[in-house]
Amino acid sequence: MTTAIERLLRGGDIADAARRASERAAEAARAHGLADVSYAIEPSPLGDLLVAVTPRGLIRIGYGAHEHTAEILDELARRVSPRVLEAPAALDDVRRELDEYFAGRRRGFDIPVDWRLHDGFGRRVLRATARIPYGRVRTYSEVAAKAGSPRASRAAGNALGANRIPIVVPCHRVVRTGGTLGGYAGGVERKEFLLELEGALSE
């Protein structure tokens, strides 16, 4: 009689079985309230992203996921909770909306956002940025004004550079006065890609 282990070895399914077992364990942990932050590494046209959610909503999208995993998870453990768990199923809604966005089928995100990694003026800047329409841009000074400090364009730039939820909170839509792109924490090439995707760059 062929054992289950022999069938796995013959079919080369050990990795898949281990992955499924890991996912079941992660789901059980989440169901019992043992995870306050769930994360996964998600592929995208901009490279792999580390995406994390809490019961409140999306809390983190990190570029260069594999290079920065340790520091991102360390920040989440320190500032949110040490109960951080890799649980891809918890990211299904985020994954779907990101896929639709990159495919050009989504112009706005419906997933809730957990803002707790941002506070004060920085949070006001990012909330103002989240209201910039798809395919449009605003200047740093305009965003600063919307956040309540019209002369604080440099501080607004710093807040945008510290955005922990790029793409969904679209800091790529903020440019310098005169239309030049300005900086971007994910690199100017990614900013240009996103603006081209949205049709916001003039020929």
N, C-alpha and C positions, 0 to 999 in steps of 0.2 A: 504494500500500500504506500502510495506517495504521500509524504508528509507535507504540511503547509510550507515548511522551511525549504524543502526540496523544490517545491513548485516555484517559490520565490526565486531561488537560486537559478533554476532553469529558465525562468522567464525574465530574469534581470530586473525584477520589480522591487528589489530591496529598498532602493532610494525612494521610490514612490510610496512604499508602505511606511517607511520611516517618516516621510513628509506628512502623510495622512495622520499617522499617530501623533506627530507633533502638533498638527492643527487641532486634533481632537482634544489634546491636553490643554492647548491654549484656550480653546473655547470653554472647556470645563473650568479653567482658572478664572476666566472672565465672568462666567455664569455665577461663580461663587464669590465674586467681588474681590478677587485676589490680584487684579490688574487695574491700576489707575490710569496707565498710559499704554496704549497698544500701538505697535509700529510695524512697518514692513518696508522693504526695498522695492520700489516700483520702477520699471523701465519707462523711458519717455524719449521723445526726440531730442531733449536737452541733456541726455545722459540719465543714469540711474538716480532716482530721488529717494531720500528717506522721508517717509510720510508717517506722521504720528497723530493719533486722536485720543481724546479723553471722553468721558461721558458728556461733557459740555459741548464738544465739537472738535474741529480740526485745530491742532495746536502747533504743528511744525511741518514744514516742507524744507528739506535740506538738499542743496545741490552737492554733487560729488559724494554721493552717499557712502561709497566704500572707503574713501579716504577720510571721511569725517564722522563715521558712525560713532566711534568712541566718544568724541567730544560732544556730539549732539545728545547721545543717550546720557552722558554725564550731566549735561545741563538740565535735561528733563528730570533726572533723578534728584538733583539738588533743588530745583526750583518748583517742581510739581509733586513728585512722589518717587520713592525708590522702587515702587512696584511697577516696573516697566517690563512689558512682555512683547515678544515678537508674535503677532497674531494677525496674519494677512486677511482673514475673513472679516475682521473689524474695519478694514479699509475698503470694503466693497463699494460703498457709495462714493467715497472720494475717488477711487480708481475709475469708476464709471464716468464721473463728471470730468475728470482730467482727460480721459480717453476721448470723450466727446469734444472737449475744448480743442485738443490737439488735432482732431479730425475736422475742425471747422464747423461742427454741428452745435456748439454751445457758446453763447455770448455772455452768460452770467452764471455764477455758481450759487447753488441753493443750499449747500451744506453749511451747517452752523459753524461758527468760529469761536474758539476758546482764546480770549485775548490776554490771558493772565501773564504771559511772558513780556507784556508791554504795559507801561503805565504812564500817567501824566501826559505831557505834551506829545511824547512819542506815540502813545495810543491814539490821541486826537488826530495826529497827522495820518496814521494808518487808517483810521476810520474814514477820514476825508478822502484818502486815496481809494478806499474800497468803493466809493461812490462815483469814481470816474467811469464814464460809460465805455463799453467795448469799442475799440477802434478810434478813441479820442485820446488826446494828451493834455496835460496841464503842466504849468511850470512850477518850479520849487516855490517861488514866491506866492503863486496862487494857492497851492496846497497849504502853505504856512498861514495864509490869510483865512482859509477855511477852518484851520485848526485854532484860530483865535489870536495869532501873533503875526501880523503881516510883514514885520521886519525880520522875522526869524527864518529866512530861507536857508541859511547855513545849518541851523539846528534841524530844520525839516529834512535836509539832505542826510544829516547824521541819523535821524530816525528811520528814514527810508533804507539807509544802508544796514540798519539793524533789524529790518523786517524779517521775522521768523516764519512768515507764511507767504513767500513770493508766489507769483502766478495767480493764486486765489485772491490775495490782497495785492493788486496789480501795480506795484511800485515801478514796473517797467513803463508805465504810462506817464511818468513824471520826467520832464526834460528841462533843459536849461532855457532861459529866456533867449529867444532867437532861433530855437528849434534844434540846436545840437543835442545829442543824446544825453550827455553827462555820464556819470558813473552808474555802476550796477554791481551789487554784491556777487551776483553769479557770473559776472564778466559781461563786457559790452556786447560780445557776440550773441549771448543769450538774449539780451535786451533787444537787440536788433531783430533776432529771429521772432520774438514774440510780437513786436510791433509790425513786422511784415506779415505774420500770420493773421493779425487783426486788420490789416490794410490801413494802418495808421501812418505809414511812411510814404511821403510823396515821391514820385518817380524822379 
